[in-house]
Every structure is written in structure tokens, then in C-alpha cells.
Amino acid sequence: MQSNITSQLAEISNYPLLQAIINRRSRRFRLGHEMPLPPLQYKSDKQPVPLSQLETALLCFAGAGTTGIVLTEMTPGYGANTTMHWSARAFPSPCNNHRTHLIFTNDDGVYIYKPQTAKKVVEVENLSDLEDKVKNFDKEIIKLKDGRLDLAPRPPATWTLNSGMVNRRGQVVFMPIVDPAYEMIDMALVTIQFDHYQFYDDLTGKPAGIDKWIDKLGLNIKVPISTLDSSAAIGCSLEAGFICQNILLMAQAMGLGSFPFSGYTSLIIMGGTPATRGLGFRYVTDKKGMPNPVGIDGALEGYCPPYMTIDEAVDAVVEQKYGRQGIFTADSSEPSAYKDHASIVEAMGKDRIPDDVIQCTKDLFNYIYEKYGRLPATIDTMSLPIMFVVHHIDPDFYKKYYAPGAVTENQETHIAKWHSS
């Protein structure tokens, strides 16, 4: 078994990135699948083969694993304190906040992937390091529920075009949950402190609860709160896209089939209707009577009520930077990539957030929450912008209907190499 793992890791390590990019396709026809109608009528004569723990671990690591430590080569005095963590992940993240959470479901259950923080600049320097990573996979996942996600593969949960193709036996379905509220708080702190943004309410055209700070902090650049919302939403949703692409490329390198899809109703999948518990999100009703997902109790809780007050949420973000073990302190609980950590973070202490900026940020978000009953004001606190599936394909289907090249050599030999025992 040990030699099998070593050879499998060596194979994907040697798979050319350019070939992964060129050969990546959406391949939906899995082992055990059937397409009952012409022109691509076909019934697989093979049983589904679930992804192994090793395969799942490699996909999670490729998508959202801990890869090392960020460099943060920015100048103090210009907003270098925007960084939220030293630890780096496989996907780029606004301000390195990494509040996009990778949830997945397979035949055994629903899990959330929470990799440990980095201890050195490059976490995986050789295949032995990668092997250690995948062997510790059990320690980096939390099981949310037993059994596959309770999700009917038909409307209104998923579109008709995906019927029979998603959340089926043997598949792993990945669901990156984005959390823009956390990034919004960080964005507001930085832009108020350094850019002098004066946030105003789109509906009234007046300052959004920050009137008394305009002159004191020199807030002279007017920005609607909807722009703050959309900037956070776009930036965080891109994280989900990066995670998706990383996993799809890793799937290609491993010889697996995969495809992304958006034909679904987030409200149902996240658990906001009586139809199904879905992912089990807690929903709160905003001032317009609309449901808003804020988190999963005990597993994934948003930086907003009911999990914490607005003031507590802002304080928590500041604490992450400048608290007793904040990343911009000499005794940070996270190691940095700097040779002389103490002197550099001392210099970055010039960017320490003034108390007035912190209070202005609290006033802004308290205004938003009291008026709109949600944070952010115009978008959901958490959302699911994309989903994607990884499974074992049936090469015979592609050989029957498609020209050479539709199936790659490593996809044809995958089962024999990875599931021969």
C-alpha cells in the first residue's frame, strides 16, 4: 500500500501543468451512469467506484490546502495592515482572509475542510511532505452529518439539465461557501483609515451612520455601501472560482472526471426551505422579510448576529491583526516569512488602526445592520456561487461516441492504477 501511494503521488507530481490545462474538460459520464435517449444513448455496465480518501485528500489540498506563508511585500503607512493571516492557501484571497470554506459531500457524509495553518514558508517541498499532508487528512476535516447531502437531483433544487448527473453514488460534490461579511469589515477599516472613504446609504444619499466622523477623519471620498457590498462579493466569489479550477486541474492530473455547474438553487441546497435540511445553514429574516444565511451553528459562524454583535465582529478582526498574538505583533501565533520578523512587524505597527477608525467602522456596520437587518446590506452574508463534481468516468462511453483525445491515457488507466487492490 505504501508503494502504491508513493507511485500515485509521483504520477500526479510529474503530470505537466500545461497538459492539465489543455486536457481539462467537463466529463460527466461516470461509471454506472445511463443516458437513456439518443443520440448519446448508453448504459454503463460498470458499478460506481467511490473516490478513495487519498483521492479526496489530494483534491481538497489542491483546492484549498495550506501551502506555506504569504510574503506581504507592502509598505507600512499605505495599508499593509490589510493582511489577515500569514498562512497561505492554494487559492488567492482578498487580504489573505481565507474565509471561503470548502464543504464536500460523498457517500459517507458531509464534511468541511479546515486545513491546519502553515509552519514554514513552503509546506510541501517534496513528495514525502505531500504524503504527510494526505495522511493527516482526517485531522483537517469536520463531519457535519452522516450520509450524502440530502438533495433531490431535480427542480427546484437543481436544473433539469443536471438531472441524474450530480450528487450520485460514487461522486464527490464540492461546495465552496463564500463569506463576504468578514472581508467587508477588513475593507472598511483599511479604506476609512488610509483612503478616507465616506460611506453613504444608496437609498438616502446620506452618510451611513458616520456623520460625526467625516470631518474628524477627513472622509472626503464618497462611496455607496452597495459598492462596498459588491466589491467584497466579487472578491470573495473569485476565491470559489480559484478553488474550483485548482480541483478540476488536479482531477485531470489524477485521471478523474470532473465538471463545474451552476444550475442549482442555493437557498434549497444551503437549507433555507422546508424541502430539505440541505447543508443546515441558519437563516435569519432581514427587514424586507427575505431569508439570509448566516452560518452553520458550531461549525461555520458568520461575523454578524446572532453569532456575535457588530461591535464584537469588528473587534475580532482588529484582534486578528493587533491583539496579544495578532499577526502584526512580535509574538504572533503564526510564523511569518520574514527573516527578521520582530523588526518588520514593529515597522508595520505604524499602520495600527486608530480607535476612531475602529469606532467609525462599528458605527457604519451597526447602521447597516439596524436599517437592513443583515450584513452586508444588499447581498447574502454567505453564499454558494459554484459547485463542482469529481468522479470516475466510464472511458468506453467516450470511445464509442467521441474522436480520439476525448479521454486521456491517465483516465483510461486510472482504475487499474488507483483501485487495483
N, C-alpha and C positions, 0 to 999 in steps of 0.2 A: 504493500500500500504506500509506504514511504517513497519508494522509487517511482510509483505512478504519479504522485503529487509533484515530485521534483521534475519529471519529464513533462507533465502538463503545464507547469509554471514556465518551464524553459520554452515550450512551444509558443505560448502566448507572448512571452517576452521577446521572442525572435520574430514575431509576426510584424511585417513592416507597417508603419503608421499610414504611409501613402496607400498601401493596398487595402487597409481597413476603410479608408475614406472612399476609395474608388469602388470597392465591392459592397459597401453598405447599401442595403436595400430593405424595404419593408417586405418581409417574408412571413405571410400569415398562415400558410397551410402547415399545420403541425401534425405530429404523429397522432393517429386516432381521429383526425378530422374528416368531415364529409362535406362535399359540395354537391347537393342532390340534383341540380339542374344544369343543362347545357348553357354555354359551350364548354365550361371547365368542369364538367361533371366528373366526380372522382370520390372514391371512398377509400381511406387509408386502411390497409389490412394489418396495421401495427397498433399496439397499445401505447397510450401516452407514457412517456418516461419523465417523471418529475426532475427538476433541476436538483442536483446534489447540494449539500451545504457548501462545499468548496466552490461550486459554480456561483451560487448566490452570494457568497462572501466576496468573490472577485468582482462581481458586478457592482455590489454596494461600495466596495473600495474604489473602483474606477469612477463611480458617480459622485460619491460624497465622502470618501475616506480622508483620513488625516495624512498629509503628505510631507509636512515639515513646518517651517516657521517663515512667516512673511518678512519682507525686508523693510518696508515702510521708510523709503528714502525720501522723506519730506522735510521741509524746513520749518523749525519752530517759529511761531509768530504768524504763520499763514494758514493754520488749521490742521497741523499734524496730529492734533488730538482727535481727529475724526475716527482713527482706528479703534476697533472694539476688542480685538483679540490678536495675540502674536501667532497663535497656532493657525496653520494654513490647511485648507481642504483642497480636494481635487477640482473644485469648481470656484471660479472667481466670484467675489461677493462685494456689494457696496460697503465700503468702510470695513471690510473683512468682518461683517457682523455674523454671518453664517446662521441666520435664523430661518433658513429654509430646511424643512425637516423631511427626510426621506422615509416614507412609510411603504411597506410592501405586504402583499398577501400571497400565500401559496396554499397547498393542500392542508398544511398543518395549522395555519393560523394567520393572524395579522400582527405585524411587527413594526416597531420604529427603530431606525438605525441611529445610534448615538456613539460615534467613534470617540476614543479617548484623545485627549489633547496631545500635541507633539512635545517631544522631549529633546529633539535635536533639529538642526537646520534642514537636513534631508532624512526623512524617516525610513525610506526604503532605498538602500544603496546597493543591494544585491538580492538574489533570489531567496537567500536564507531569511532576509528581513521580510520579504513578501510572504514567505511561508509562515513566519511567526504571526504576521498580521491575520492571515486567514484562519490560523489555528485558534486565535483569540476572538474569533467572530462571535461566539456565544456570549462573551462579556460585553459586546458592543451593541447588542440588540435587546429590546424590551418587548415581551409579548403582550399585546393589547387584548387579544381574545383568541380562543381556540377555534380552529376550523377556518376555512376560506371565507373571505369577506361576503357578507350577506348582501348580494347584489344581483338582482334579476337582469340577465343579459338581453333585455328588450326595452322598448319605450315604456315609460318616460325616463328610466334610469340611463339607458344607452340607446343610441340611434339604431334604427333598423339595419342600416348598412353594416353594423358591427355584430349583428345577431350571430351567436354561435362561435364568435371569434375571440371574445375577451372573457377573462375570469373563468377559464375552463380547467379541467383536471390536468395537472402537469405543468401549468403555466405559473410564472411569477409575474404579478402585476405591480408595477411601481407607481407610487403616487407622491410626488413632491409637494408638500404643503408650504406655501409662502406666507410670511408673517411681516407685512409692511409696517405695522404699528411700531415695532421696535426700531426699525430703521428711520421712521419718521421722527422719533424723539431725538435720535442722534443728529439727523439732518437739521432739525430746528435749532438745537444747541449750537451747532457749528455755524449755520448761516446767520443766526442772530448775533453771535459773538464776533465773527470775522467779516461778514458781508453786509451786516446791518439791515437784514430783511425786515420789512414791516408787513406782517401777515394780516390780510383783511378778509372779511367774510364776503364771498361772492354774492350772497343774497342781499346784503345790506350795503355793500361798498364801504363799510366802516371797519376800523381796526378790530381784530378778533380777540377782544379781551385784554389787549396790551396797550391801551391808550396811555397809561401813566409812564410807560417805558419808552415811548417814541423819542422824546427829547433827551431823556437821561442817557439812553444807549445809542442815540444818533441813528435811529431806524429810519432810513430815508429811501430804501428801495422797496416799492410796493409790490407784494406778491399775493395772489389769491390763495386761500387754503386748498382750493381744488388742485392747484399746481403742486403744492406740497404732497397731496394725496397721490396724484398721478405719477410724480417723479419717483416716489417710494414704490408704488405698484409696479411700474415698468422695470425699475432696477432689480427689485426682488423677483419678479416673474422671469427675468432673464436667467436668474440662478437656476430655476427649474429647467429651462431650456438647455443650459450648460450640462446639468446633471444628466438629462435625457441623452444628449449627444454623446457624452462620455460612456454611458452604459451601452448605447447602441454600437459604438465603435468597439468596446470590449467584447460585446456579444459576437460581433463579426470576427474578431481575432480568435475567439474561442470556438467558432464554428457553430454558433447558435443562431436561431432565427429571432427576429425582433421587429416590432413596429410601434411607432407612437400613434396616439389618436386623441382627438378632442370631441368626439361625438358622444357626449355624456352630459348629465345634469348634475352639477356639483352639489346642489342643495340636497339631492337624494343620496349621493354617494357619501357625503360628509355626515349625513344623519339628521338632516333638518326637516324631515317629513315623517308622518306616522307609518309610511310604507315600509320602512326598514330602519334599523339602528345604524346601518352603514358603518362609518368609522367611529361613530359615537361622539361626535362633537357636541359641545354645549352651545346652544343658540340663545341669544337674548334679542328682545324686540326693541327696535330703535324708536325714535319719536314719530316716524312715519308709519309705524306698525310693521316694518319689514324685519325678517329674521336675519341675524348677523352671527356667524360662527366665531367664537372667541377662544376655543381651545378644547382639549380633552382632559377632563379632570384627572389630576395626579400624574399625567404623562406629558402634556403639551399645553401649557397655560399661557395665555396672552398677557402682554404688558398693558393691561387695562382692567377695569371692573368686569366681572366680580372677583377676579383673582388678586387684584391689588388696586389701590386708589391711583388716580392720575399722579398725585404727588409722589407716591411710592414708586411708580414706574419711572418717573424722571430721575428720582434719587438713585434707583438701581442702575440706570445707565451711567450716571456720573460716578457711582461707586465702582463700576467695572473699569473705569479709567483711572480714578484718583483716590479710590478707597485705600484701606490699610494694605491690601495686597493687590491694588489695581495695577494694570499693565504699565502705567507711567510712573511707577514707584520703584525704588531700588530693590525692594523685597517682593517684587511681583511673584505671584504664584505660578505664572507662566514664564518660561525662559524666552529671551529674545534672540535674534540673530546677531546682535552687535557684539563685537569683541570687548568693548568697554561699556557694558550695559548701564552701569551706575551713572557715569558722566553724561551719556547721551540722553537717558530718560530724565536726568536732572535738567538738562537744557530744554527738553520738551516740556518740563514743568512750567516754562514761560507761557504755555498755552492753557494753563489751569483755568477752568471755567469759573468766571466771577459769579458770586452769589446772586447778583442782579440778573444775570443771564439765565441762571437756573430758575429763579422765580418767574421771570418773564415767560420762559418755556412752560412752566407749570400753569401760569395764568392762561396762556394760549390754549393748551390742551384741555384744561378744565372748562374753558369757554366752549370749545368744540364739543366736548362730551355732554355738557349740560344742555346745549342747544340741539344737538343732533342725536344724542343718545347712543353714540358709537364713536370709536376711534379706530381708523380715520373717519372723517366726516362723510365722505362720498363713496367710499369703497368698503368692501368687507374687511374685517380685522384679519382674517385668514382666508386663503383661497387655494383652489386646486387648478392651476392653469393648464396642465397637461398630464396625461397618463401614458404609460407605455408598457408593452408586454414583451417578455422573453420566454422562448420555449424551444423545444427540439422540433425541427422541421422534418417532413417526410420527403426526402430527395426524389423519390420515384414520381411524385406528382409533377415536380418541375421538369424532370427528364421527359415526361410524356408530352407536356404542353409547351415547353419553352426551348429556345435555342441554347446551344452550349454557352456556358458562362453564367447562366441564371443561378446555378448552385456552385459554390466554390469547393475546392478539394477538401478543405478542412471541415466543411459542413457535411460532405459525403462520408467522411471517416470519423466524425465526432463520436458517435455512439460506440463504435468499436474501441476508440482510444480512451474515452472517459467513462464508459459504463460497461466494461467487458467483464468485471469481476462478478 
